[in-house]
């Protein structure tokens, strides 16, 4: 079963992977640990997802970072900002 998020209300993350959660009520009953286990595939692929959704508004350096280029010491906050924005956009605010 595929689970989609109610991101307007931050109810559950927008997970595009096969999971065992079928209804929002099931998601709400899950512990944080269980939610993390269900969310791992999405979290592992956040860079690709963020790049796909925002490729037209990203700088060349941001694109290079998301594609795996080495992050320089002064660029850590850029990476962190993109990750934080992806979490908000995807409903990972629990």
Gaussian input, Z-matrix of N, CA and C with variables (Angstrom, degrees):
# hf/3-21g

backbone

0 1
 N
 C     1     B1
 C     2     B2     1     A1
 N     3     B3     2     A2     1     D1
 C     4     B4     3     A3     2     D2
 C     5     B5     4     A4     3     D3
 N     6     B6     5     A5     4     D4
 C     7     B7     6     A6     5     D5
 C     8     B8     7     A7     6     D6
 N     9     B9     8     A8     7     D7
 C    10    B10     9     A9     8     D8
 C    11    B11    10    A10     9     D9
 N    12    B12    11    A11    10    D10
 C    13    B13    12    A12    11    D11
 C    14    B14    13    A13    12    D12
 N    15    B15    14    A14    13    D13
 C    16    B16    15    A15    14    D14
 C    17    B17    16    A16    15    D15
 N    18    B18    17    A17    16    D16
 C    19    B19    18    A18    17    D17
 C    20    B20    19    A19    18    D18
 N    21    B21    20    A20    19    D19
 C    22    B22    21    A21    20    D20
 C    23    B23    22    A22    21    D21
 N    24    B24    23    A23    22    D22
 C    25    B25    24    A24    23    D23
 C    26    B26    25    A25    24    D24
 N    27    B27    26    A26    25    D25
 C    28    B28    27    A27    26    D26
 C    29    B29    28    A28    27    D27
 N    30    B30    29    A29    28    D28
 C    31    B31    30    A30    29    D29
 C    32    B32    31    A31    30    D30
 N    33    B33    32    A32    31    D31
 C    34    B34    33    A33    32    D32
 C    35    B35    34    A34    33    D33
 N    36    B36    35    A35    34    D34
 C    37    B37    36    A36    35    D35
 C    38    B38    37    A37    36    D36
 N    39    B39    38    A38    37    D37
 C    40    B40    39    A39    38    D38
 C    41    B41    40    A40    39    D39
 N    42    B42    41    A41    40    D40
 C    43    B43    42    A42    41    D41
 C    44    B44    43    A43    42    D42
 N    45    B45    44    A44    43    D43
 C    46    B46    45    A45    44    D44
 C    47    B47    46    A46    45    D45
 N    48    B48    47    A47    46    D46
 C    49    B49    48    A48    47    D47
 C    50    B50    49    A49    48    D48
 N    51    B51    50    A50    49    D49
 C    52    B52    51    A51    50    D50
 C    53    B53    52    A52    51    D51
 N    54    B54    53    A53    52    D52
 C    55    B55    54    A54    53    D53
 C    56    B56    55    A55    54    D54
 N    57    B57    56    A56    55    D55
 C    58    B58    57    A57    56    D56
 C    59    B59    58    A58    57    D57
 N    60    B60    59    A59    58    D58
 C    61    B61    60    A60    59    D59
 C    62    B62    61    A61    60    D60
 N    63    B63    62    A62    61    D61
 C    64    B64    63    A63    62    D62
 C    65    B65    64    A64    63    D63
 N    66    B66    65    A65    64    D64
 C    67    B67    66    A66    65    D65
 C    68    B68    67    A67    66    D66
 N    69    B69    68    A68    67    D67
 C    70    B70    69    A69    68    D68
 C    71    B71    70    A70    69    D69
 N    72    B72    71    A71    70    D70
 C    73    B73    72    A72    71    D71
 C    74    B74    73    A73    72    D72
 N    75    B75    74    A74    73    D73
 C    76    B76    75    A75    74    D74
 C    77    B77    76    A76    75    D75
 N    78    B78    77    A77    76    D76
 C    79    B79    78    A78    77    D77
 C    80    B80    79    A79    78    D78
 N    81    B81    80    A80    79    D79
 C    82    B82    81    A81    80    D80
 C    83    B83    82    A82    81    D81
 N    84    B84    83    A83    82    D82
 C    85    B85    84    A84    83    D83
 C    86    B86    85    A85    84    D84
 N    87    B87    86    A86    85    D85
 C    88    B88    87    A87    86    D86
 C    89    B89    88    A88    87    D87
 N    90    B90    89    A89    88    D88
 C    91    B91    90    A90    89    D89
 C    92    B92    91    A91    90    D90
 N    93    B93    92    A92    91    D91
 C    94    B94    93    A93    92    D92
 C    95    B95    94    A94    93    D93
 N    96    B96    95    A95    94    D94
 C    97    B97    96    A96    95    D95
 C    98    B98    97    A97    96    D96
 N    99    B99    98    A98    97    D97
 C   100   B100    99    A99    98    D98
 C   101   B101   100   A100    99    D99
 N   102   B102   101   A101   100   D100
 C   103   B103   102   A102   101   D101
 C   104   B104   103   A103   102   D102
 N   105   B105   104   A104   103   D103
 C   106   B106   105   A105   104   D104
 C   107   B107   106   A106   105   D105
 N   108   B108   107   A107   106   D106
 C   109   B109   108   A108   107   D107
 C   110   B110   109   A109   108   D108
 N   111   B111   110   A110   109   D109
 C   112   B112   111   A111   110   D110
 C   113   B113   112   A112   111   D111
 N   114   B114   113   A113   112   D112
 C   115   B115   114   A114   113   D113
 C   116   B116   115   A115   114   D114
 N   117   B117   116   A116   115   D115
 C   118   B118   117   A117   116   D116
 C   119   B119   118   A118   117   D117
 N   120   B120   119   A119   118   D118
 C   121   B121   120   A120   119   D119
 C   122   B122   121   A121   120   D120
 N   123   B123   122   A122   121   D121
 C   124   B124   123   A123   122   D122
 C   125   B125   124   A124   123   D123
 N   126   B126   125   A125   124   D124
 C   127   B127   126   A126   125   D125
 C   128   B128   127   A127   126   D126
 N   129   B129   128   A128   127   D127
 C   130   B130   129   A129   128   D128
 C   131   B131   130   A130   129   D129
 N   132   B132   131   A131   130   D130
 C   133   B133   132   A132   131   D131
 C   134   B134   133   A133   132   D132
 N   135   B135   134   A134   133   D133
 C   136   B136   135   A135   134   D134
 C   137   B137   136   A136   135   D135
 N   138   B138   137   A137   136   D136
 C   139   B139   138   A138   137   D137
 C   140   B140   139   A139   138   D138
 N   141   B141   140   A140   139   D139
 C   142   B142   141   A141   140   D140
 C   143   B143   142   A142   141   D141
 N   144   B144   143   A143   142   D142
 C   145   B145   144   A144   143   D143
 C   146   B146   145   A145   144   D144
 N   147   B147   146   A146   145   D145
 C   148   B148   147   A147   146   D146
 C   149   B149   148   A148   147   D147
 N   150   B150   149   A149   148   D148
 C   151   B151   150   A150   149   D149
 C   152   B152   151   A151   150   D150
 N   153   B153   152   A152   151   D151
 C   154   B154   153   A153   152   D152
 C   155   B155   154   A154   153   D153
 N   156   B156   155   A155   154   D154
 C   157   B157   156   A156   155   D155
 C   158   B158   157   A157   156   D156
 N   159   B159   158   A158   157   D157
 C   160   B160   159   A159   158   D158
 C   161   B161   160   A160   159   D159
 N   162   B162   161   A161   160   D160
 C   163   B163   162   A162   161   D161
 C   164   B164   163   A163   162   D162
 N   165   B165   164   A164   163   D163
 C   166   B166   165   A165   164   D164
 C   167   B167   166   A166   165   D165
 N   168   B168   167   A167   166   D166
 C   169   B169   168   A168   167   D167
 C   170   B170   169   A169   168   D168
 N   171   B171   170   A170   169   D169
 C   172   B172   171   A171   170   D170
 C   173   B173   172   A172   171   D171
 N   174   B174   173   A173   172   D172
 C   175   B175   174   A174   173   D173
 C   176   B176   175   A175   174   D174
 N   177   B177   176   A176   175   D175
 C   178   B178   177   A177   176   D176
 C   179   B179   178   A178   177   D177
 N   180   B180   179   A179   178   D178
 C   181   B181   180   A180   179   D179
 C   182   B182   181   A181   180   D180
 N   183   B183   182   A182   181   D181
 C   184   B184   183   A183   182   D182
 C   185   B185   184   A184   183   D183
 N   186   B186   185   A185   184   D184
 C   187   B187   186   A186   185   D185
 C   188   B188   187   A187   186   D186
 N   189   B189   188   A188   187   D187
 C   190   B190   189   A189   188   D188
 C   191   B191   190   A190   189   D189
 N   192   B192   191   A191   190   D190
 C   193   B193   192   A192   191   D191
 C   194   B194   193   A193   192   D192
 N   195   B195   194   A194   193   D193
 C   196   B196   195   A195   194   D194
 C   197   B197   196   A196   195   D195
 N   198   B198   197   A197   196   D196
 C   199   B199   198   A198   197   D197
 C   200   B200   199   A199   198   D198
 N   201   B201   200   A200   199   D199
 C   202   B202   201   A201   200   D200
 C   203   B203   202   A202   201   D201
 N   204   B204   203   A203   202   D202
 C   205   B205   204   A204   203   D203
 C   206   B206   205   A205   204   D204
 N   207   B207   206   A206   205   D205
 C   208   B208   207   A207   206   D206
 C   209   B209   208   A208   207   D207
 N   210   B210   209   A209   208   D208
 C   211   B211   210   A210   209   D209
 C   212   B212   211   A211   210   D210
 N   213   B213   212   A212   211   D211
 C   214   B214   213   A213   212   D212
 C   215   B215   214   A214   213   D213
 N   216   B216   215   A215   214   D214
 C   217   B217   216   A216   215   D215
 C   218   B218   217   A217   216   D216
 N   219   B219   218   A218   217   D217
 C   220   B220   219   A219   218   D218
 C   221   B221   220   A220   219   D219
 N   222   B222   221   A221   220   D220
 C   223   B223   222   A222   221   D221
 C   224   B224   223   A223   222   D222
 N   225   B225   224   A224   223   D223
 C   226   B226   225   A225   224   D224
 C   227   B227   226   A226   225   D225
 N   228   B228   227   A227   226   D226
 C   229   B229   228   A228   227   D227
 C   230   B230   229   A229   228   D228
 N   231   B231   230   A230   229   D229
 C   232   B232   231   A231   230   D230
 C   233   B233   232   A232   231   D231
 N   234   B234   233   A233   232   D232
 C   235   B235   234   A234   233   D233
 C   236   B236   235   A235   234   D234
 N   237   B237   236   A236   235   D235
 C   238   B238   237   A237   236   D236
 C   239   B239   238   A238   237   D237
 N   240   B240   239   A239   238   D238
 C   241   B241   240   A240   239   D239
 C   242   B242   241   A241   240   D240
 N   243   B243   242   A242   241   D241
 C   244   B244   243   A243   242   D242
 C   245   B245   244   A244   243   D243
 N   246   B246   245   A245   244   D244
 C   247   B247   246   A246   245   D245
 C   248   B248   247   A247   246   D246
 N   249   B249   248   A248   247   D247
 C   250   B250   249   A249   248   D248
 C   251   B251   250   A250   249   D249
 N   252   B252   251   A251   250   D250
 C   253   B253   252   A252   251   D251
 C   254   B254   253   A253   252   D252
 N   255   B255   254   A254   253   D253
 C   256   B256   255   A255   254   D254
 C   257   B257   256   A256   255   D255
 N   258   B258   257   A257   256   D256
 C   259   B259   258   A258   257   D257
 C   260   B260   259   A259   258   D258
 N   261   B261   260   A260   259   D259
 C   262   B262   261   A261   260   D260
 C   263   B263   262   A262   261   D261
 N   264   B264   263   A263   262   D262
 C   265   B265   264   A264   263   D263
 C   266   B266   265   A265   264   D264
 N   267   B267   266   A266   265   D265
 C   268   B268   267   A267   266   D266
 C   269   B269   268   A268   267   D267
 N   270   B270   269   A269   268   D268
 C   271   B271   270   A270   269   D269
 C   272   B272   271   A271   270   D270
 N   273   B273   272   A272   271   D271
 C   274   B274   273   A273   272   D272
 C   275   B275   274   A274   273   D273
 N   276   B276   275   A275   274   D274
 C   277   B277   276   A276   275   D275
 C   278   B278   277   A277   276   D276
 N   279   B279   278   A278   277   D277
 C   280   B280   279   A279   278   D278
 C   281   B281   280   A280   279   D279

   B1=1.4522
   B2=1.5173
   B3=1.3139
   B4=1.4511
   B5=1.5135
   B6=1.3217
   B7=1.4596
   B8=1.5185
   B9=1.3030
   B10=1.4555
   B11=1.5112
   B12=1.3144
   B13=1.4548
   B14=1.5080
   B15=1.2994
   B16=1.4498
   B17=1.5286
   B18=1.3360
   B19=1.4507
   B20=1.5154
   B21=1.3174
   B22=1.4539
   B23=1.5177
   B24=1.3111
   B25=1.4540
   B26=1.5161
   B27=1.3383
   B28=1.4510
   B29=1.5164
   B30=1.3097
   B31=1.4599
   B32=1.5226
   B33=1.3124
   B34=1.4559
   B35=1.5248
   B36=1.3244
   B37=1.4537
   B38=1.5163
   B39=1.2990
   B40=1.4462
   B41=1.5237
   B42=1.3206
   B43=1.4581
   B44=1.5211
   B45=1.3019
   B46=1.4631
   B47=1.5238
   B48=1.2954
   B49=1.4529
   B50=1.5216
   B51=1.2905
   B52=1.4601
   B53=1.5279
   B54=1.3075
   B55=1.4645
   B56=1.5140
   B57=1.3371
   B58=1.4603
   B59=1.5259
   B60=1.3117
   B61=1.4594
   B62=1.5244
   B63=1.3266
   B64=1.4500
   B65=1.5217
   B66=1.3188
   B67=1.4634
   B68=1.5207
   B69=1.3140
   B70=1.4556
   B71=1.5290
   B72=1.3034
   B73=1.4644
   B74=1.5300
   B75=1.3385
   B76=1.4620
   B77=1.5233
   B78=1.3234
   B79=1.4661
   B80=1.5287
   B81=1.3234
   B82=1.4594
   B83=1.5224
   B84=1.3210
   B85=1.4672
   B86=1.5237
   B87=1.3227
   B88=1.4642
   B89=1.5262
   B90=1.3294
   B91=1.4633
   B92=1.5304
   B93=1.3072
   B94=1.4675
   B95=1.5263
   B96=1.3059
   B97=1.4593
   B98=1.5304
   B99=1.3193
   B100=1.4734
   B101=1.5275
   B102=1.3302
   B103=1.4690
   B104=1.5239
   B105=1.3241
   B106=1.4632
   B107=1.5223
   B108=1.3259
   B109=1.4607
   B110=1.5251
   B111=1.3159
   B112=1.4612
   B113=1.5289
   B114=1.3117
   B115=1.4631
   B116=1.5173
   B117=1.3155
   B118=1.4712
   B119=1.5241
   B120=1.3335
   B121=1.4715
   B122=1.5257
   B123=1.2994
   B124=1.4522
   B125=1.5237
   B126=1.3164
   B127=1.4671
   B128=1.5246
   B129=1.3138
   B130=1.4666
   B131=1.5239
   B132=1.3155
   B133=1.4673
   B134=1.5249
   B135=1.3161
   B136=1.4589
   B137=1.5280
   B138=1.3462
   B139=1.4660
   B140=1.5281
   B141=1.3359
   B142=1.4662
   B143=1.5260
   B144=1.3226
   B145=1.4612
   B146=1.5356
   B147=1.3295
   B148=1.4655
   B149=1.5233
   B150=1.3222
   B151=1.4628
   B152=1.5245
   B153=1.3088
   B154=1.4644
   B155=1.5298
   B156=1.3210
   B157=1.4628
   B158=1.5235
   B159=1.3383
   B160=1.4634
   B161=1.5228
   B162=1.3288
   B163=1.4684
   B164=1.5239
   B165=1.3164
   B166=1.4609
   B167=1.5252
   B168=1.3223
   B169=1.4655
   B170=1.5299
   B171=1.3287
   B172=1.4612
   B173=1.5186
   B174=1.3302
   B175=1.4557
   B176=1.5326
   B177=1.3188
   B178=1.4633
   B179=1.5287
   B180=1.3291
   B181=1.4611
   B182=1.5348
   B183=1.3145
   B184=1.4624
   B185=1.5228
   B186=1.3143
   B187=1.4671
   B188=1.5201
   B189=1.3366
   B190=1.4697
   B191=1.5344
   B192=1.3214
   B193=1.4677
   B194=1.5216
   B195=1.3222
   B196=1.4666
   B197=1.5275
   B198=1.3203
   B199=1.4646
   B200=1.5218
   B201=1.3517
   B202=1.4582
   B203=1.5091
   B204=1.3193
   B205=1.4524
   B206=1.5274
   B207=1.3095
   B208=1.4590
   B209=1.5250
   B210=1.3201
   B211=1.4604
   B212=1.5186
   B213=1.3200
   B214=1.4642
   B215=1.5253
   B216=1.3173
   B217=1.4603
   B218=1.5275
   B219=1.3030
   B220=1.4691
   B221=1.5333
   B222=1.3242
   B223=1.4626
   B224=1.5313
   B225=1.2990
   B226=1.4624
   B227=1.5108
   B228=1.3209
   B229=1.4641
   B230=1.5316
   B231=1.3065
   B232=1.4726
   B233=1.5238
   B234=1.3295
   B235=1.4571
   B236=1.5263
   B237=1.3210
   B238=1.4549
   B239=1.5184
   B240=1.3294
   B241=1.4720
   B242=1.5194
   B243=1.3361
   B244=1.4620
   B245=1.5310
   B246=1.3365
   B247=1.4655
   B248=1.5280
   B249=1.3221
   B250=1.4711
   B251=1.5244
   B252=1.3362
   B253=1.4580
   B254=1.5260
   B255=1.3303
   B256=1.4682
   B257=1.5249
   B258=1.3374
   B259=1.4633
   B260=1.5238
   B261=1.3125
   B262=1.4657
   B263=1.5234
   B264=1.3321
   B265=1.4642
   B266=1.5285
   B267=1.3220
   B268=1.4659
   B269=1.5210
   B270=1.3089
   B271=1.4555
   B272=1.5079
   B273=1.2994
   B274=1.4617
   B275=1.5223
   B276=1.3114
   B277=1.4569
   B278=1.5094
   B279=1.2891
   B280=1.4524
   B281=1.4820
   A1=107.97
   A2=117.15
   A3=121.04
   A4=109.59
   A5=115.69
   A6=120.91
   A7=108.18
   A8=116.76
   A9=119.95
   A10=108.51
   A11=116.18
   A12=120.36
   A13=114.27
   A14=114.65
   A15=122.63
   A16=105.05
   A17=116.07
   A18=121.15
   A19=113.38
   A20=118.95
   A21=119.73
   A22=110.50
   A23=116.68
   A24=120.96
   A25=112.30
   A26=117.82
   A27=121.42
   A28=113.92
   A29=117.80
   A30=121.28
   A31=112.76
   A32=117.75
   A33=120.65
   A34=107.87
   A35=117.61
   A36=119.44
   A37=112.54
   A38=115.30
   A39=122.43
   A40=107.67
   A41=116.76
   A42=122.35
   A43=108.11
   A44=115.81
   A45=120.94
   A46=111.89
   A47=116.95
   A48=121.25
   A49=109.52
   A50=115.58
   A51=121.32
   A52=109.38
   A53=116.23
   A54=121.57
   A55=109.36
   A56=115.90
   A57=121.40
   A58=113.75
   A59=118.63
   A60=121.64
   A61=107.87
   A62=116.59
   A63=120.08
   A64=113.24
   A65=117.67
   A66=120.85
   A67=109.91
   A68=115.24
   A69=121.23
   A70=111.19
   A71=118.02
   A72=121.89
   A73=110.64
   A74=116.07
   A75=119.78
   A76=110.25
   A77=116.53
   A78=121.70
   A79=110.02
   A80=116.83
   A81=121.18
   A82=112.23
   A83=117.67
   A84=121.56
   A85=112.72
   A86=116.88
   A87=120.78
   A88=110.82
   A89=115.49
   A90=120.67
   A91=108.34
   A92=116.17
   A93=120.37
   A94=109.55
   A95=117.43
   A96=121.63
   A97=111.24
   A98=116.62
   A99=120.66
   A100=110.81
   A101=117.08
   A102=120.63
   A103=110.99
   A104=116.12
   A105=120.14
   A106=110.19
   A107=117.66
   A108=121.02
   A109=111.83
   A110=116.79
   A111=121.47
   A112=110.34
   A113=116.81
   A114=122.11
   A115=114.42
   A116=118.61
   A117=121.62
   A118=113.39
   A119=121.06
   A120=118.78
   A121=112.81
   A122=117.58
   A123=121.22
   A124=110.64
   A125=116.83
   A126=120.95
   A127=111.51
   A128=116.74
   A129=120.58
   A130=112.89
   A131=117.13
   A132=120.81
   A133=113.10
   A134=117.55
   A135=119.85
   A136=112.45
   A137=118.24
   A138=119.93
   A139=111.70
   A140=116.55
   A141=120.89
   A142=110.95
   A143=116.06
   A144=121.25
   A145=110.60
   A146=116.35
   A147=120.77
   A148=110.68
   A149=116.79
   A150=121.30
   A151=111.04
   A152=116.81
   A153=120.86
   A154=111.41
   A155=116.94
   A156=120.85
   A157=113.74
   A158=117.36
   A159=120.35
   A160=114.13
   A161=118.30
   A162=120.53
   A163=114.01
   A164=117.45
   A165=119.57
   A166=112.84
   A167=117.38
   A168=119.82
   A169=112.78
   A170=118.19
   A171=121.39
   A172=111.44
   A173=115.21
   A174=120.21
   A175=108.85
   A176=116.52
   A177=120.71
   A178=110.62
   A179=117.06
   A180=120.79
   A181=110.90
   A182=117.35
   A183=120.60
   A184=110.55
   A185=116.64
   A186=120.75
   A187=110.58
   A188=116.72
   A189=121.10
   A190=110.65
   A191=117.21
   A192=121.14
   A193=110.04
   A194=116.97
   A195=120.39
   A196=112.41
   A197=116.75
   A198=120.76
   A199=112.60
   A200=116.97
   A201=120.21
   A202=115.49
   A203=118.57
   A204=120.61
   A205=109.41
   A206=116.57
   A207=120.75
   A208=110.54
   A209=115.54
   A210=121.28
   A211=108.95
   A212=115.71
   A213=120.64
   A214=108.59
   A215=116.41
   A216=120.91
   A217=112.83
   A218=117.98
   A219=120.18
   A220=113.04
   A221=118.03
   A222=121.65
   A223=113.16
   A224=117.61
   A225=120.71
   A226=112.33
   A227=116.61
   A228=119.79
   A229=111.26
   A230=117.82
   A231=121.27
   A232=108.95
   A233=116.05
   A234=121.77
   A235=110.27
   A236=116.34
   A237=121.28
   A238=112.62
   A239=116.89
   A240=121.04
   A241=110.57
   A242=116.97
   A243=120.22
   A244=110.52
   A245=117.22
   A246=120.77
   A247=111.04
   A248=116.48
   A249=120.71
   A250=110.90
   A251=117.12
   A252=120.50
   A253=110.87
   A254=117.26
   A255=120.23
   A256=110.17
   A257=117.44
   A258=120.19
   A259=111.24
   A260=117.59
   A261=121.04
   A262=110.12
   A263=116.40
   A264=120.97
   A265=111.80
   A266=117.27
   A267=121.41
   A268=113.17
   A269=118.30
   A270=120.92
   A271=115.43
   A272=118.27
   A273=121.50
   A274=109.35
   A275=116.61
   A276=120.32
   A277=111.65
   A278=117.67
   A279=121.82
   A280=106.61
   D1=137.79
   D2=177.38
   D3=-94.99
   D4=139.37
   D5=179.98
   D6=-111.08
   D7=131.71
   D8=175.95
   D9=-117.29
   D10=157.30
   D11=-173.36
   D12=-95.25
   D13=155.68
   D14=171.56
   D15=-103.53
   D16=73.10
   D17=-169.61
   D18=-70.97
   D19=-18.11
   D20=177.74
   D21=-66.68
   D22=-28.94
   D23=-178.24
   D24=-112.69
   D25=1.82
   D26=179.52
   D27=64.21
   D28=28.62
   D29=-174.55
   D30=-72.61
   D31=-46.55
   D32=179.60
   D33=-152.00
   D34=151.76
   D35=-177.89
   D36=-68.50
   D37=156.98
   D38=177.64
   D39=-85.11
   D40=90.84
   D41=-175.52
   D42=-103.09
   D43=124.32
   D44=-176.55
   D45=-102.70
   D46=30.77
   D47=-177.79
   D48=-123.48
   D49=160.32
   D50=-178.53
   D51=-70.30
   D52=117.82
   D53=-179.96
   D54=-134.78
   D55=169.03
   D56=-177.26
   D57=-90.32
   D58=3.11
   D59=-178.67
   D60=-89.83
   D61=123.31
   D62=-176.30
   D63=-107.55
   D64=-23.71
   D65=-176.54
   D66=-137.77
   D67=156.40
   D68=179.14
   D69=-59.03
   D70=-34.49
   D71=-179.71
   D72=-62.08
   D73=-38.34
   D74=177.52
   D75=-64.37
   D76=-41.60
   D77=179.24
   D78=-60.45
   D79=-44.18
   D80=-178.21
   D81=-64.81
   D82=-29.46
   D83=-178.98
   D84=-80.97
   D85=-13.48
   D86=-177.04
   D87=-74.77
   D88=147.45
   D89=173.70
   D90=-76.05
   D91=165.83
   D92=178.04
   D93=-59.94
   D94=-39.90
   D95=178.80
   D96=-60.25
   D97=-44.23
   D98=178.45
   D99=-65.62
   D100=-40.34
   D101=178.21
   D102=-62.26
   D103=-39.50
   D104=178.86
   D105=-63.35
   D106=-44.36
   D107=179.56
   D108=-60.07
   D109=-41.14
   D110=179.11
   D111=-68.64
   D112=-31.21
   D113=-172.75
   D114=-89.56
   D115=-10.43
   D116=-174.77
   D117=-53.04
   D118=-46.46
   D119=179.68
   D120=-58.55
   D121=-39.92
   D122=179.43
   D123=-68.04
   D124=-42.68
   D125=179.28
   D126=-64.13
   D127=-35.75
   D128=-179.76
   D129=-69.59
   D130=-21.63
   D131=-177.78
   D132=-112.93
   D133=22.74
   D134=-173.87
   D135=-62.99
   D136=-36.56
   D137=-178.02
   D138=-60.66
   D139=-45.61
   D140=179.54
   D141=-63.40
   D142=-42.60
   D143=-179.79
   D144=-63.78
   D145=-46.45
   D146=-179.37
   D147=-63.77
   D148=-43.08
   D149=179.07
   D150=-61.81
   D151=-44.51
   D152=-179.24
   D153=-62.08
   D154=-42.64
   D155=-176.87
   D156=-76.37
   D157=-24.99
   D158=-171.63
   D159=-123.52
   D160=14.59
   D161=-172.34
   D162=-57.95
   D163=-27.68
   D164=-177.58
   D165=-81.03
   D166=-16.33
   D167=-178.11
   D168=-110.22
   D169=4.16
   D170=-178.25
   D171=-95.90
   D172=149.83
   D173=175.03
   D174=-75.78
   D175=165.67
   D176=178.55
   D177=-61.30
   D178=-36.58
   D179=-179.67
   D180=-69.38
   D181=-39.98
   D182=176.94
   D183=-62.25
   D184=-41.53
   D185=177.68
   D186=-62.32
   D187=-43.86
   D188=179.48
   D189=-62.05
   D190=-41.45
   D191=178.82
   D192=-62.97
   D193=-45.01
   D194=-179.51
   D195=-66.21
   D196=-27.21
   D197=178.37
   D198=-83.85
   D199=0.04
   D200=174.10
   D201=108.62
   D202=6.53
   D203=177.42
   D204=-62.52
   D205=149.44
   D206=-179.39
   D207=-61.80
   D208=135.39
   D209=-179.54
   D210=-90.40
   D211=125.41
   D212=176.85
   D213=-77.87
   D214=158.98
   D215=-173.48
   D216=-55.86
   D217=-35.93
   D218=-178.79
   D219=-83.89
   D220=0.42
   D221=-178.35
   D222=-103.27
   D223=-0.62
   D224=-178.58
   D225=-59.38
   D226=-35.57
   D227=-179.62
   D228=-70.78
   D229=-29.72
   D230=176.19
   D231=-64.31
   D232=-47.34
   D233=179.02
   D234=-61.72
   D235=-45.15
   D236=179.64
   D237=-63.23
   D238=-38.72
   D239=177.87
   D240=-63.22
   D241=-44.00
   D242=179.80
   D243=-64.85
   D244=-41.45
   D245=178.92
   D246=-64.26
   D247=-43.99
   D248=179.06
   D249=-62.25
   D250=-40.97
   D251=179.16
   D252=-67.14
   D253=-39.87
   D254=177.77
   D255=-61.76
   D256=-43.09
   D257=179.52
   D258=-60.85
   D259=-42.23
   D260=178.40
   D261=-64.69
   D262=-48.67
   D263=-178.19
   D264=-62.88
   D265=-29.95
   D266=-176.65
   D267=-93.97
   D268=-2.49
   D269=177.52
   D270=87.63
   D271=15.24
   D272=178.72
   D273=-86.80
   D274=65.51
   D275=179.28
   D276=-116.40
   D277=20.37
   D278=178.71
   D279=-93.84

